[in-house]
Amino acid sequence: GGGGGGDAREARGGSGRPRRNEGVADMPMHAVEAPEVTPSKRKAAQPAHAFSDFSTHGDKTTGLANLFAPPPDTIFPGSLDQARQAGKQKRRWVLVYISDEQNFQCLAFTRDILKNDMAMQLLKENFIFWQRPRGAPSEEYTRFYPVSSCPHFSILDPTTGQRVEELRSYRDVDTFVESIMEFLGSNELVLDEDLEASAAAAAMQAEKPPQNQSAAPATAASSASAPAATASSASASAPAATKAPPRELRPEPPADCKEPIVNLRLMLPDGSRLQRRFLESSPLQDVFDLMAFHSYPTEVFEVSTPPPRKCLNAADPSSTLAQNGLSKNIMLHVNKR
């Protein structure tokens, strides 16, 4: 029995321990290479970036990439200075959006607003959209304009670089569209060439020879009689303007209505708003009646859709809201003719 144990120990190297592989044992230690860690393995251990290309992380995250990735044709790719130059060439404001990739509000903005057709059409037709994450990529903006929190939105004049307005964060698509349209309705983009054209027109007017002095008394007499004529014509037309009272408004559809509803908002010239619900099958005349009821008759005021702008005054009043492209949540602009 003892001899058999000795033979077993000898077979295992004489010490009871298993014999190492002779090929490896004979190699020097520096020749034994550690297993290679491939780049893909290193990346797998890192947390996924909020706006990274999730398509490289496997099929399970592809849907997340599509959900939160900004539309590629929306964001201006160049520097902020290049965005201003593009704004001058295309006569558009520069809309700056500084995002925080760890902030869910920024992700929600990308998901809900940047992928909404109406909101994106509004941006593409009126703005150069310059979006960068907070930090080094946005330093060319944050060096000159303070950013207190994200998401951060501001509108720059492409000519002067002045920050014309800093916009609040948006809860949903409707508030974003409403704020942008309010800005566009109350601000006019004036470029250098516009100022030069105005100056040239004023110079040409100043170079015109003075009118014949003999015509001055007649002009003065006619201007003196103008107020009386205006007053008489106004008094003559006043009864015609007030003779027909505005039509009574149809009642709003009930909250449990099964038919498609239009939540309509009218942005008025003074900045105030009117809001009322209609059926999609309601005639356009109902909108005109709402305007007239609040002293904005279509004879004096025009109502138009968001860009691409379409004036509704010329539309058939008996046509439905749906036939005129008005559905769900819509805001219309009311301006004096």
KEZATI-163149 format. One record per residue: x, y, z of N, C-alpha, C, CB in turn; residue in one letter. Coordinates in steps of 0.2 Angstrom, whole numbers, padded with zeros to 4 digits, always signed. Glycine has a CB too. Layout:
XYZXYZXYZXYZA/...
END
This chain:
+0004-0006+0000+0000+0000+0000+0004+0006+0000-0005+0000+0006G/+0010+0006+0004+0014+0012+0004+0018+0013-0002+0019+0011+0010G/+0019+0008-0006+0022+0009-0012+0018+0012-0017+0025+0002-0015G/+0011+0010-0017+0007+0013-0022+0006+0020-0021+0000+0009-0021G/+0006+0022-0014+0005+0029-0012+0011+0033-0015+0004+0031-0005G/+0017+0030-0014+0023+0033-0017+0023+0034-0024+0029+0029-0015G/+0020+0029-0027+0020+0029-0035+0015+0035-0037+0017+0023-0038D/+0009+0036-0033+0005+0041-0034+0008+0048-0033-0002+0041-0030A/+0012+0048-0028+0015+0055-0026+0020+0057-0032+0018+0055-0019R/+0024+0051-0034+0029+0052-0039+0025+0054-0046+0033+0046-0040E/+0019+0052-0047+0016+0053-0053+0013+0061-0053+0010+0049-0055A/+0012+0063-0047+0010+0070-0046+0015+0075-0045+0004+0070-0041R/+0021+0072-0045+0027+0077-0044+0031+0076-0038+0025+0084-0045G/+0029+0071-0034+0032+0069-0028+0030+0073-0022+0039+0071-0028G/+0025+0078-0022+0023+0083-0017+0016+0082-0016+0025+0090-0018S/+0012+0078-0019+0005+0078-0019+0001+0083-0022+0003+0079-0011G/+0005+0088-0025+0002+0093-0029+0001+0091-0037+0005+0100-0029R/-0004+0093-0040-0004+0092-0047+0001+0095-0051-0011+0094-0050P/+0004+0091-0056+0009+0093-0060+0007+0099-0065+0013+0087-0064R/+0011+0104-0065+0009+0110-0070+0011+0107-0077+0013+0116-0068R/+0007+0111-0082+0008+0109-0089+0016+0111-0090+0004+0113-0093N/+0019+0106-0093+0026+0106-0094+0028+0112-0099+0029+0100-0096E/+0023+0113-0104+0025+0118-0109+0025+0125-0106+0020+0117-0114G/+0020+0126-0101+0019+0132-0098+0025+0133-0093+0013+0134-0095V/+0026+0128-0089+0031+0128-0084+0038+0130-0087+0032+0122-0080A/+0040+0128-0093+0046+0129-0096+0047+0136-0099+0048+0124-0101D/+0041+0140-0099+0042+0146-0102+0043+0152-0097+0035+0148-0105M/+0047+0157-0098+0049+0162-0093+0042+0166-0092+0054+0167-0096P/+0042+0169-0086+0036+0172-0084+0034+0178-0088+0037+0175-0077M/+0039+0182-0091+0037+0188-0095+0034+0186-0102+0043+0192-0096H/+0035+0179-0103+0032+0177-0110+0025+0175-0109+0036+0171-0113A/+0022+0175-0103+0015+0173-0102+0011+0179-0103+0014+0169-0096V/+0007+0180-0108+0003+0186-0109-0003+0186-0106+0003+0187-0117E/-0006+0192-0103-0012+0192-0100-0017+0192-0106-0013+0199-0096A/-0023+0190-0104-0029+0190-0110-0030+0197-0112-0035+0186-0107P/-0031+0198-0118-0032+0205-0121-0039+0207-0120-0031+0205-0129E/-0040+0213-0117-0046+0216-0116-0048+0220-0123-0047+0221-0110V/-0053+0218-0126-0055+0222-0133-0058+0228-0131-0059+0217-0137T/-0058+0233-0136-0062+0239-0135-0069+0238-0133-0061+0244-0141P/-0072+0233-0137-0079+0232-0136-0081+0230-0128-0082+0227-0140S/-0076+0226-0125-0077+0224-0118-0076+0230-0114-0072+0219-0117K/-0071+0235-0115-0070+0240-0111-0077+0245-0111-0064+0245-0113R/-0079+0246-0117-0085+0250-0118-0091+0247-0114-0087+0251-0125K/-0092+0241-0114-0097+0238-0111-0098+0239-0104-0097+0230-0112A/-0092+0240-0101-0092+0242-0094-0093+0249-0092-0085+0240-0091A/-0094+0253-0097-0095+0260-0096-0102+0262-0096-0091+0265-0101Q/-0105+0267-0092-0112+0268-0093-0114+0271-0099-0114+0273-0087P/-0120+0270-0102-0122+0273-0108-0123+0280-0108-0128+0270-0111A/-0120+0284-0112-0121+0292-0113-0128+0293-0115-0116+0295-0117H/-0131+0299-0112-0138+0300-0113-0139+0302-0120-0140+0307-0109A/-0135+0305-0124-0136+0306-0131-0131+0302-0136-0135+0314-0132F/-0128+0297-0133-0124+0293-0137-0127+0289-0142-0119+0289-0133S/-0123+0286-0147-0126+0281-0152-0128+0275-0149-0121+0281-0158D/-0134+0274-0146-0136+0268-0143-0136+0262-0148-0143+0269-0140F/-0136+0263-0154-0136+0258-0159-0130+0253-0158-0137+0260-0166S/-0125+0256-0155-0119+0252-0154-0119+0247-0148-0113+0256-0154T/-0124+0248-0144-0125+0244-0138-0129+0238-0138-0127+0249-0132H/-0132+0237-0144-0136+0231-0145-0143+0233-0147-0136+0227-0138G/-0147+0228-0149-0154+0229-0151-0158+0232-0146-0157+0223-0154D/-0157+0230-0139-0162+0232-0134-0162+0239-0133-0160+0229-0128K/-0157+0243-0135-0157+0250-0134-0158+0254-0140-0150+0252-0130T/-0159+0251-0145-0160+0254-0152-0166+0259-0151-0161+0249-0158T/-0172+0256-0148-0178+0260-0148-0176+0266-0143-0183+0256-0145G/-0172+0266-0138-0171+0272-0134-0167+0277-0138-0167+0269-0128L/-0162+0274-0142-0158+0279-0146-0163+0283-0151-0153+0275-0151A/-0168+0280-0154-0172+0283-0159-0177+0288-0155-0177+0278-0162N/-0178+0286-0148-0183+0290-0145-0180+0297-0142-0185+0286-0138L/-0174+0297-0140-0171+0303-0138-0166+0306-0142-0167+0301-0131F/-0164+0303-0148-0159+0306-0152-0162+0312-0156-0156+0301-0158A/-0159+0318-0156-0162+0324-0160-0162+0323-0167-0157+0330-0158P/-0167+0325-0170-0167+0324-0178-0161+0327-0181-0174+0328-0181P/-0158+0323-0185-0151+0325-0188-0151+0332-0192-0148+0320-0192P/-0157+0333-0196-0157+0339-0200-0160+0345-0197-0162+0337-0206D/-0160+0345-0190-0163+0350-0186-0158+0355-0183-0168+0348-0181T/-0153+0352-0181-0148+0356-0177-0142+0358-0182-0144+0351-0172I/-0141+0365-0181-0135+0368-0185-0129+0365-0183-0135+0376-0185F/-0125+0362-0188-0119+0359-0186-0113+0363-0185-0117+0354-0191P/-0113+0369-0187-0107+0374-0186-0106+0377-0180-0107+0379-0192G/-0102+0382-0179-0101+0386-0173-0106+0391-0172-0094+0390-0174S/-0106+0394-0167-0111+0399-0165-0111+0405-0170-0111+0402-0158L/-0105+0407-0171-0103+0413-0176-0106+0411-0183-0096+0414-0176D/-0105+0405-0185-0107+0402-0192-0115+0402-0192-0105+0395-0193Q/-0118+0400-0186-0125+0400-0185-0128+0407-0186-0128+0397-0178A/-0125+0412-0184-0127+0419-0184-0126+0421-0192-0123+0424-0180R/-0121+0419-0195-0120+0421-0202-0126+0418-0206-0113+0419-0205Q/-0127+0412-0205-0133+0408-0208-0139+0412-0207-0133+0401-0206A/-0140+0414-0201-0146+0418-0199-0147+0424-0203-0146+0420-0192G/-0141+0428-0204-0142+0434-0208-0143+0432-0215-0135+0438-0208K/-0140+0427-0218-0142+0425-0225-0149+0423-0226-0137+0419-0227Q/-0151+0419-0221-0158+0416-0222-0164+0420-0219-0158+0409-0220K/-0162+0426-0216-0166+0430-0212-0170+0427-0207-0171+0434-0217R/-0166+0424-0202-0169+0420-0197-0166+0422-0190-0169+0412-0198R/-0170+0421-0185-0167+0422-0178-0162+0416-0177-0172+0423-0173W/-0158+0416-0172-0154+0410-0169-0157+0408-0163-0147+0412-0169V/-0160+0402-0163-0163+0399-0156-0157+0395-0153-0169+0395-0158L/-0155+0396-0147-0150+0393-0144-0153+0388-0139-0145+0397-0141V/-0151+0382-0139-0154+0377-0134-0148+0374-0130-0158+0372-0137Y/-0147+0375-0124-0141+0372-0120-0145+0366-0116-0137+0377-0116I/-0142+0360-0117-0145+0355-0114-0141+0351-0108-0148+0349-0119S/-0144+0348-0104-0140+0344-0099-0142+0337-0100-0142+0346-0091D/-0137+0333-0102-0138+0326-0104-0141+0321-0098-0132+0323-0107E/-0140+0324-0092-0142+0320-0087-0149+0322-0084-0137+0320-0081Q/-0152+0327-0087-0158+0330-0085-0164+0328-0089-0158+0338-0086N/-0169+0325-0086-0174+0322-0090-0178+0327-0094-0179+0318-0085F/-0179+0333-0091-0183+0338-0095-0180+0339-0102-0183+0345-0091Q/-0173+0339-0102-0170+0339-0109-0171+0333-0113-0162+0340-0108C/-0171+0327-0111-0173+0322-0114-0180+0322-0117-0172+0315-0110L/-0185+0325-0112-0192+0325-0114-0193+0330-0120-0196+0327-0108A/-0189+0336-0119-0189+0341-0125-0188+0338-0131-0185+0347-0123F/-0182+0334-0132-0180+0331-0138-0186+0326-0140-0174+0327-0137T/-0188+0322-0136-0193+0317-0138-0200+0320-0140-0195+0312-0132R/-0202+0325-0136-0209+0328-0137-0209+0333-0142-0212+0330-0131D/-0204+0338-0142-0205+0344-0146-0201+0344-0152-0202+0350-0142I/-0195+0341-0152-0191+0341-0158-0193+0336-0163-0183+0340-0156L/-0198+0331-0161-0200+0326-0165-0208+0328-0167-0199+0319-0162K/-0210+0334-0165-0217+0336-0167-0217+0340-0173-0220+0340-0161N/-0221+0337-0178-0220+0340-0185-0222+0348-0185-0225+0337-0190D/-0227+0350-0181-0229+0357-0181-0223+0361-0178-0235+0358-0178M/-0221+0359-0172-0215+0363-0169-0209+0363-0173-0214+0360-0162A/-0207+0358-0177-0201+0358-0181-0202+0362-0187-0200+0351-0183M/-0208+0362-0190-0209+0367-0195-0208+0374-0193-0216+0365-0198Q/-0211+0375-0187-0210+0382-0185-0203+0384-0184-0214+0383-0178L/-0199+0379-0181-0192+0381-0180-0188+0382-0187-0189+0375-0176L/-0189+0377-0192-0186+0377-0198-0187+0383-0202-0188+0371-0202K/-0193+0386-0202-0195+0392-0206-0193+0398-0203-0202+0391-0207E/-0191+0399-0196-0190+0405-0193-0184+0405-0189-0196+0406-0188N/-0180+0400-0188-0174+0400-0184-0169+0396-0187-0176+0397-0177F/-0162+0398-0185-0157+0393-0185-0156+0390-0178-0150+0397-0187I/-0157+0384-0178-0157+0380-0171-0150+0378-0170-0162+0374-0172F/-0147+0381-0164-0141+0379-0162-0141+0376-0155-0136+0385-0162W/-0140+0369-0155-0141+0365-0149-0134+0362-0147-0146+0360-0149Q/-0132+0363-0141-0126+0360-0138-0127+0358-0131-0120+0365-0139R/-0124+0352-0129-0124+0350-0122-0120+0355-0117-0121+0343-0121P/-0122+0356-0111-0118+0360-0106-0111+0358-0105-0122+0361-0100R/-0107+0362-0105-0100+0361-0104-0095+0363-0110-0099+0353-0104G/-0090+0360-0111-0085+0362-0116-0089+0363-0123-0080+0357-0117A/-0093+0359-0126-0096+0360-0132-0100+0367-0133-0100+0355-0134P/-0102+0370-0127-0106+0376-0127-0103+0382-0125-0113+0375-0123S/-0096+0381-0124-0092+0387-0120-0092+0393-0125-0085+0385-0119E/-0093+0392-0131-0093+0398-0135-0099+0403-0134-0092+0397-0143E/-0104+0399-0132-0110+0403-0130-0110+0405-0122-0117+0399-0131Y/-0108+0401-0118-0109+0402-0111-0103+0407-0108-0108+0396-0107T/-0098+0408-0112-0093+0413-0111-0096+0420-0111-0087+0413-0116R/-0101+0421-0115-0104+0428-0116-0111+0429-0113-0104+0430-0123F/-0115+0423-0112-0121+0423-0110-0122+0418-0104-0126+0421-0116Y/-0124+0421-0098-0124+0416-0092-0130+0411-0093-0126+0420-0086P/-0129+0405-0091-0134+0400-0091-0135+0398-0084-0132+0394-0096V/-0141+0399-0081-0142+0397-0074-0144+0390-0073-0147+0402-0071S/-0148+0387-0078-0150+0380-0077-0152+0378-0084-0156+0380-0073S/-0153+0371-0084-0155+0368-0091-0161+0364-0090-0149+0363-0093C/-0165+0364-0095-0164+0366-0102-0164+0374-0102-0169+0363-0106P/-0160+0376-0106-0159+0384-0107-0161+0386-0114-0152+0386-0105H/-0165+0390-0115-0167+0393-0122-0166+0400-0122-0174+0391-0124F/-0163+0402-0128-0163+0410-0129-0163+0411-0136-0157+0413-0126S/-0165+0417-0138-0165+0419-0145-0160+0425-0146-0173+0421-0147I/-0156+0424-0151-0151+0429-0153-0153+0433-0159-0144+0426-0153L/-0151+0439-0159-0151+0443-0166-0145+0441-0170-0152+0451-0164D/-0146+0439-0176-0140+0436-0180-0136+0442-0182-0143+0433-0186P/-0138+0448-0182-0134+0454-0184-0130+0456-0178-0138+0459-0187T/-0133+0458-0173-0129+0461-0167-0127+0456-0162-0134+0466-0163T/-0130+0450-0162-0128+0445-0157-0131+0446-0150-0120+0445-0156G/-0136+0451-0150-0139+0452-0144-0144+0447-0142-0143+0459-0144Q/-0144+0445-0135-0149+0440-0133-0156+0444-0132-0147+0436-0127R/-0160+0443-0137-0166+0447-0137-0171+0444-0132-0169+0446-0144V/-0171+0438-0131-0176+0435-0126-0173+0428-0124-0183+0434-0129E/-0174+0427-0117-0172+0421-0114-0179+0418-0112-0168+0422-0107E/-0180+0412-0115-0186+0408-0114-0187+0404-0109-0188+0405-0121L/-0193+0403-0106-0193+0398-0100-0193+0391-0103-0200+0399-0097R/-0193+0386-0098-0193+0379-0100-0200+0377-0102-0191+0375-0094S/-0201+0372-0106-0208+0371-0108-0210+0364-0106-0207+0370-0116Y/-0216+0364-0104-0220+0358-0101-0222+0353-0107-0226+0360-0097R/-0224+0356-0112-0226+0352-0118-0226+0356-0124-0234+0350-0116D/-0228+0353-0130-0227+0355-0136-0231+0362-0137-0230+0350-0142V/-0237+0362-0134-0242+0368-0135-0239+0374-0132-0248+0366-0131D/-0236+0373-0126-0233+0379-0123-0227+0382-0127-0231+0378-0115T/-0223+0377-0129-0217+0379-0134-0219+0383-0140-0213+0373-0136F/-0224+0380-0143-0227+0383-0150-0230+0390-0148-0232+0379-0153V/-0233+0390-0142-0237+0397-0141-0232+0402-0139-0241+0396-0134E/-0226+0400-0135-0221+0405-0134-0217+0407-0140-0216+0402-0128S/-0216+0403-0144-0212+0405-0150-0216+0409-0155-0210+0398-0154I/-0223+0408-0155-0227+0412-0160-0228+0418-0157-0234+0408-0161M/-0228+0419-0150-0229+0425-0147-0223+0430-0148-0230+0424-0139E/-0217+0426-0148-0211+0430-0149-0211+0433-0156-0205+0426-0148F/-0213+0428-0161-0213+0430-0168-0218+0436-0170-0214+0424-0173L/-0223+0435-0166-0229+0440-0167-0227+0447-0164-0235+0438-0164G/-0222+0448-0160-0221+0454-0156-0214+0457-0158-0221+0454-0149S/-0210+0453-0162-0203+0455-0164-0202+0454-0171-0198+0451-0160N/-0199+0459-0174-0197+0459-0181-0190+0459-0182-0200+0465-0185E/-0187+0455-0186-0180+0454-0187-0178+0459-0192-0178+0447-0190L/-0173+0464-0190-0171+0469-0195-0164+0468-0196-0172+0476-0191V/-0162+0467-0202-0155+0466-0204-0151+0472-0206-0154+0461-0209L/-0145+0472-0207-0141+0478-0209-0143+0480-0216-0133+0476-0210D/-0145+0476-0221-0147+0478-0227-0154+0482-0227-0148+0473-0232E/-0158+0480-0222-0164+0484-0221-0163+0491-0219-0169+0480-0216D/-0158+0492-0214-0157+0498-0212-0153+0503-0217-0152+0498-0206L/-0149+0499-0221-0146+0503-0227-0151+0505-0232-0141+0498-0230E/-0156+0501-0233-0162+0502-0238-0166+0508-0236-0166+0496-0239A/-0167+0508-0229-0171+0513-0226-0167+0520-0227-0173+0512-0219S/-0161+0520-0225-0157+0526-0225-0156+0528-0233-0150+0524-0223A/-0156+0524-0238-0155+0526-0245-0162+0529-0247-0154+0520-0249A/-0168+0526-0244-0174+0529-0246-0175+0536-0243-0180+0524-0244A/-0173+0537-0237-0173+0543-0234-0169+0549-0237-0171+0543-0226A/-0163+0546-0239-0159+0551-0243-0162+0553-0250-0152+0548-0244A/-0165+0549-0253-0168+0550-0260-0174+0555-0258-0170+0544-0263M/-0177+0554-0253-0183+0558-0251-0181+0565-0250-0187+0556-0246Q/-0175+0566-0246-0172+0572-0245-0170+0576-0251-0167+0572-0239A/-0167+0573-0256-0165+0576-0262-0170+0578-0267-0160+0571-0266E/-0176+0576-0266-0182+0579-0270-0182+0586-0269-0188+0575-0268K/-0184+0590-0275-0185+0597-0275-0191+0599-0271-0185+0600-0282P/-0191+0605-0267-0197+0606-0264-0203+0608-0268-0196+0613-0259P/-0209+0606-0266-0215+0607-0270-0216+0615-0271-0221+0604-0266Q/-0220+0616-0276-0222+0623-0278-0225+0627-0272-0227+0624-0284N/-0222+0632-0270-0225+0636-0264-0232+0638-0265-0221+0642-0262Q/-0234+0640-0271-0241+0642-0272-0246+0637-0271-0242+0645-0280S/-0244+0631-0271-0249+0626-0269-0250+0625-0262-0247+0619-0272A/-0246+0628-0258-0246+0627-0250-0253+0630-0248-0240+0631-0247A/-0255+0636-0249-0262+0638-0247-0267+0633-0248-0264+0645-0249P/-0267+0631-0254-0273+0626-0256-0272+0619-0252-0272+0624-0264A/-0266+0617-0251-0264+0611-0247-0267+0613-0240-0257+0609-0247T/-0265+0618-0237-0267+0620-0230-0275+0620-0230-0264+0627-0228A/-0278+0623-0235-0285+0624-0235-0288+0617-0235-0288+0628-0240A/-0285+0612-0239-0288+0606-0240-0287+0602-0233-0285+0602-0246S/-0281+0603-0230-0280+0599-0224-0284+0602-0218-0273+0600-0222S/-0286+0608-0219-0291+0611-0214-0297+0608-0214-0291+0619-0214A/-0300+0607-0220-0306+0604-0221-0307+0597-0221-0309+0606-0228S/-0301+0593-0220-0300+0586-0220-0304+0584-0214-0293+0584-0220A/-0302+0586-0208-0305+0584-0202-0313+0584-0202-0303+0587-0196P/-0316+0589-0205-0323+0589-0205-0326+0584-0210-0325+0596-0207A/-0322+0583-0215-0325+0578-0220-0324+0571-0217-0321+0578-0227A/-0318+0570-0213-0317+0564-0210-0322+0562-0205-0310+0563-0207T/-0324+0568-0201-0329+0567-0196-0335+0565-0198-0329+0573-0191A/-0337+0569-0204-0344+0568-0207-0344+0561-0210-0346+0573-0212S/-0339+0558-0213-0339+0552-0216-0339+0546-0210-0333+0551-0221S/-0336+0548-0205-0335+0543-0199-0342+0542-0196-0330+0545-0194A/-0346+0548-0195-0352+0548-0192-0357+0545-0197-0354+0555-0190S/-0356+0546-0203-0361+0543-0208-0360+0535-0208-0360+0545-0215A/-0354+0533-0207-0353+0526-0207-0353+0522-0201-0346+0524-0210S/-0353+0526-0195-0354+0523-0189-0360+0519-0188-0354+0528-0183A/-0366+0521-0190-0372+0517-0189-0372+0511-0192-0378+0521-0191P/-0369+0511-0198-0368+0505-0202-0364+0500-0199-0365+0506-0209A/-0358+0502-0195-0354+0497-0192-0357+0494-0186-0347+0501-0190A/-0361+0498-0183-0364+0496-0176-0371+0493-0177-0364+0501-0171T/-0374+0494-0183-0381+0492-0184-0382+0485-0183-0383+0494-0191K/-0377+0480-0185-0378+0473-0185-0374+0471-0179-0376+0469-0191A/-0378+0468-0173-0374+0466-0167-0371+0459-0169-0379+0465-0161P/-0365+0457-0166-0362+0451-0167-0367+0445-0166-0356+0450-0163P/-0366+0440-0170-0370+0434-0169-0369+0430-0163-0369+0429-0175R/-0374+0427-0160-0373+0423-0154-0369+0417-0155-0380+0421-0151E/-0365+0416-0151-0360+0410-0151-0363+0404-0150-0354+0411-0147L/-0362+0399-0154-0364+0392-0152-0361+0390-0146-0362+0387-0158R/-0364+0385-0142-0362+0383-0136-0356+0378-0137-0367+0379-0132P/-0351+0378-0133-0345+0373-0134-0348+0366-0133-0340+0375-0129E/-0344+0362-0137-0346+0355-0136-0345+0352-0129-0342+0350-0141P/-0349+0347-0127-0348+0345-0120-0341+0341-0119-0353+0340-0118P/-0339+0340-0113-0332+0337-0111-0332+0330-0114-0331+0338-0104A/-0338+0327-0113-0338+0319-0115-0340+0318-0122-0343+0316-0111D/-0339+0323-0126-0341+0323-0133-0337+0318-0137-0341+0330-0137C/-0340+0314-0141-0337+0308-0144-0334+0310-0151-0342+0302-0146K/-0336+0316-0154-0333+0319-0160-0327+0322-0159-0338+0324-0163E/-0322+0322-0164-0316+0326-0163-0317+0333-0161-0312+0325-0170P/-0312+0335-0157-0313+0342-0154-0307+0346-0156-0313+0342-0146I/-0308+0352-0157-0302+0357-0159-0302+0362-0153-0304+0361-0165V/-0296+0362-0149-0295+0367-0144-0291+0373-0148-0290+0364-0138N/-0295+0378-0149-0293+0384-0153-0291+0389-0148-0298+0386-0158L/-0285+0392-0150-0283+0398-0146-0282+0404-0151-0277+0397-0142R/-0284+0410-0150-0283+0416-0154-0278+0420-0151-0290+0419-0156L/-0273+0422-0154-0268+0427-0151-0270+0433-0154-0261+0425-0152M/-0272+0438-0150-0275+0444-0152-0269+0450-0152-0280+0447-0147L/-0270+0455-0156-0265+0460-0157-0262+0463-0151-0268+0466-0161P/-0266+0463-0145-0263+0466-0139-0260+0461-0135-0269+0469-0135D/-0259+0455-0137-0255+0450-0134-0259+0446-0130-0250+0453-0129G/-0266+0447-0129-0270+0443-0125-0273+0437-0129-0276+0447-0122S/-0276+0432-0126-0278+0426-0130-0285+0425-0128-0274+0421-0128R/-0289+0422-0133-0295+0419-0133-0295+0412-0134-0300+0422-0138L/-0298+0408-0130-0298+0401-0130-0305+0398-0130-0294+0397-0125Q/-0306+0393-0135-0313+0390-0135-0313+0384-0139-0318+0395-0139R/-0317+0379-0137-0317+0372-0140-0323+0372-0146-0319+0367-0135R/-0321+0369-0151-0325+0368-0157-0325+0361-0159-0324+0373-0163F/-0330+0359-0163-0330+0352-0166-0326+0353-0172-0337+0350-0168L/-0322+0348-0175-0319+0348-0181-0324+0349-0187-0315+0342-0182E/-0330+0347-0186-0335+0348-0191-0338+0355-0190-0340+0343-0190S/-0336+0359-0186-0339+0366-0185-0337+0370-0191-0337+0369-0179S/-0342+0375-0193-0340+0379-0199-0335+0384-0197-0346+0382-0202P/-0331+0386-0202-0326+0392-0200-0330+0398-0198-0322+0393-0206L/-0336+0399-0200-0340+0405-0198-0340+0405-0190-0347+0405-0201Q/-0340+0400-0187-0340+0400-0179-0334+0404-0177-0340+0393-0176D/-0328+0403-0180-0322+0406-0178-0323+0414-0179-0316+0403-0181V/-0325+0415-0185-0327+0422-0187-0331+0426-0182-0329+0423-0194F/-0337+0422-0180-0341+0424-0175-0338+0426-0168-0347+0420-0174D/-0334+0421-0166-0330+0422-0160-0326+0429-0160-0325+0416-0158L/-0323+0430-0166-0319+0436-0166-0323+0442-0166-0315+0436-0173M/-0329+0442-0170-0333+0448-0170-0336+0449-0163-0339+0447-0175A/-0338+0444-0159-0341+0444-0153-0336+0448-0148-0342+0437-0150F/-0329+0447-0149-0324+0451-0145-0322+0457-0148-0319+0446-0143H/-0325+0460-0153-0323+0466-0156-0317+0465-0161-0322+0471-0151S/-0317+0459-0164-0312+0459-0169-0315+0456-0176-0306+0454-0167Y/-0319+0460-0179-0323+0457-0185-0318+0456-0191-0328+0463-0187P/-0319+0452-0195-0315+0450-0200-0315+0455-0206-0317+0443-0204T/-0319+0460-0205-0319+0466-0210-0313+0470-0208-0325+0470-0210E/-0311+0470-0202-0305+0474-0200-0299+0470-0198-0307+0478-0194V/-0300+0464-0196-0295+0460-0194-0294+0454-0198-0295+0458-0186F/-0288+0451-0199-0287+0445-0202-0285+0439-0197-0282+0445-0208E/-0286+0433-0199-0284+0428-0194-0280+0423-0199-0291+0424-0191V/-0275+0421-0196-0270+0416-0200-0268+0411-0196-0264+0420-0203S/-0265+0405-0199-0263+0399-0196-0255+0400-0194-0264+0393-0201T/-0252+0396-0190-0245+0396-0189-0242+0395-0196-0243+0391-0184P/-0235+0396-0196-0231+0395-0202-0232+0388-0204-0224+0397-0201P/-0232+0386-0211-0233+0391-0216-0239+0395-0216-0232+0387-0223P/-0239+0401-0216-0245+0406-0214-0250+0405-0220-0242+0413-0214R/-0256+0404-0217-0262+0404-0222-0267+0409-0219-0264+0397-0223K/-0269+0414-0223-0275+0418-0221-0281+0415-0222-0274+0425-0224C/-0285+0414-0216-0292+0411-0217-0298+0415-0219-0293+0408-0210L/-0296+0422-0219-0302+0426-0221-0305+0425-0228-0300+0434-0221N/-0301+0423-0232-0303+0421-0239-0306+0414-0240-0297+0422-0244A/-0306+0410-0235-0309+0404-0235-0316+0404-0235-0306+0399-0229A/-0319+0399-0237-0327+0398-0237-0329+0398-0230-0329+0392-0241D/-0333+0402-0227-0335+0402-0220-0339+0396-0219-0339+0408-0219P/-0342+0393-0224-0346+0387-0222-0342+0380-0222-0352+0386-0228S/-0336+0381-0224-0331+0375-0224-0329+0373-0217-0325+0376-0228S/-0328+0367-0215-0327+0365-0209-0320+0367-0206-0328+0358-0208T/-0319+0367-0200-0312+0368-0197-0307+0362-0200-0312+0368-0189L/-0310+0356-0200-0305+0351-0202-0303+0352-0210-0309+0344-0202A/-0308+0354-0214-0306+0356-0221-0301+0361-0221-0313+0358-0224Q/-0300+0365-0216-0295+0371-0217-0289+0369-0213-0298+0377-0214N/-0288+0362-0211-0282+0360-0208-0282+0362-0200-0276+0363-0211G/-0288+0363-0197-0288+0365-0190-0290+0359-0186-0292+0371-0189L/-0286+0356-0182-0288+0350-0178-0284+0350-0172-0286+0344-0182S/-0286+0346-0167-0283+0345-0160-0282+0352-0157-0276+0341-0161K/-0275+0354-0156-0273+0360-0152-0270+0364-0157-0268+0359-0146N/-0273+0370-0158-0271+0375-0164-0271+0382-0161-0275+0374-0170I/-0266+0386-0163-0267+0393-0161-0266+0397-0168-0261+0395-0157M/-0271+0402-0168-0271+0406-0174-0270+0414-0172-0279+0406-0177L/-0267+0417-0177-0265+0424-0175-0270+0429-0178-0258+0426-0179H/-0272+0434-0174-0276+0439-0176-0273+0446-0177-0283+0440-0172V/-0273+0449-0183-0269+0455-0184-0273+0460-0188-0262+0454-0188N/-0272+0466-0187-0276+0471-0191-0274+0471-0198-0275+0478-0188K/-0279+0472-0203-0277+0471-0210-0273+0477-0212-0284+0471-0214R/
END
